[in-house]
Amino acid sequence: MFRKAFKMKLYSGQLEEYIRRHNPIWEELKQVLKSHGVNNYSIFHDKETNYLFGYAEISSEEQWESIAKTAICRKWWDHMSELMETNADNSPISINLEEVFHLP
């Protein structure tokens, strides 16, 4: 198990809609995440900066990266693109964070 942390940025005024679209998350997307080794996935919001902080426990980086190749993930990106900063393919602009401390 590996811990992964990253940040993304919401557009101003989009927090309520972002939360609404995640509750509940699409069942098909949930199954893809689980089948690709994702566990304990949480996203937190920083009100001061509008950044989202994502944390997931993953089986491998390769499995994590392969999620982006699934049709349901690309459909989700399209669905969420109007709410947050994205790349040209509608994937969220995501900045990986380096772990500097862990208390097991």
N, C-alpha and C positions, 0 to 999 in steps of 0.2 A: 504494500500500500504506500502510495506517495501522496503528499499534501500539495495542493496546487492553489495558488492565490493570484488574483488578477483584478484589475480595475477597468471599468467602462464608464461612460458618461451619458447621463440622461439630458435631454433638452429640458429647459426650464418649463415648469408647469405640467410635466408629464408623469410625475410620480404616481398619482392615483390611478391613471390608466395602466401604467406599468404593473402595479400591484394587481389590478383587476385581471389583466391578461395572464397573470401567473397563478391565479386562484380560481379554479384549479388549472394547473398546467395540462396541456394536452396529454392524454393517456399514451398515445403513440410515441410522443417525444419522451415521456417518462420511461417507457420501455426501452427505447433506443439508448438513453443514458445508462440505465441499469445494465443492459446487455453489453455495453461498452466499458464496463468496469467502474462506473461512477457511483460513489456512495457519499452520504453526508454532504450534500450540495446545498449551500446557503448563499444568499446574496443580501448584502447590507447596503443601506443608503446613508450617505453623508449629506446632511441638510445644508451645510455651509458651502459645499463645492458642487453638489449634484452628482458626485461620483458614486458609482456602485462598486462595492467590494465583493468579489466572488471568492468563495472558498469551496473546494471540493476535495474529497479523498478519491484518488483514482488508482486503478490497477497498473496502468502504464501510460506513458506519454503518447505512445503510438496509438493505443486504443482511443485516448482522448482526442487526438488529432483526426482520427478516422470518422468521428461523429460528423464533422463538417462535410463529409462526402455523402451523407444520407439525404434522401429527398425530404424527409420530415424536418431535418435541421434547416435546410435551405428555405423551406416553406415558413418555418418559425422566424428566421431572419427577416424574410420579406414582411411578415406580420408585425414585427417589432421595429422595423427600420424608421418609421415616422416618429418614434419616441426617443431615439438615442443616436449618438454619433456612430456612423457606419463607414465601412470601406465601400468601394465601387460595387462589390458583389452583395451588398447589404449585410455582410457579417459585421458584428459589432467591432468597433475599434477597441481592442483589448490589449492592455499593457500588463505583462507578467510581472509579478512582484517576487522578489528574492527573499527567501526565509532567512532571517538573521537571529532568531531565537525560537526555541521550542521547549516546553516543559512537558515531558511525557508523564 
